[in-house]
Amino acid sequence: MRKLKEVVRLHSLGLKQQQIARSCLIAQSTVHKYLKAAASAGVSWPLPPDWDERRLEEVVSGAPRPAAAWRKTGTPDFEAIRRQLQTHRNLTLQLVWEEYREAHRDGYSYSHYVATVFMFSWNAGFRRVLFSPALTAT
């Protein structure tokens, strides 16, 4: 509902749904959905002066928008991963991830886990451990 405010404003000017869709670069069905939701919530233009996009969305959708969480629970312990990979010759990142997922069911997927390990643990010693022939051989 990123363009809800603009859709309601243009509708109050008498534009047709197709014209609003072209103006806002969204689908005509999205314009219809926005206008239907606004009408059922009793929202019309002009909006109260203290309403921003977030407040408008809360009123139209009927529920407050949840705060965005950027990090999942159970962030991996990068130092422990590095120590384990250095200590155990046949240990792979896949096995470490499987242990991590057993402990954190809603944790990172494998691809995100590996990317996170690379991003946050990228130093010369860890790079040597990850790319040693014992770990990269299949």
C-alpha angles and dihedrals in degrees: 000000000000096000099036095117093052092046092053091047094050091046090055088056090060100253118152121245093253091053091048090050092053092046094050095037093236133118120277089235089058091052089051091049092049093048093046091050092046092049093049090050091048094241118152138161130300096050121209109276095243094056118105128182092275094051091047091051092050092052095046097043093042095228134074114256111251117245111259114252112205098185130055121225118264104041110199119256099241096190091053091049091052092049092048093050091048094046101045114055098200097039114118132198087244091061092046089051092050090054089048092052092050089057096039111036094181094042131117122314114242095261093049090044093054092044091050092049090051094046099047100034102042106138133126096263095048092045090056091051095049095047099040114128091246091061100039098047114100 
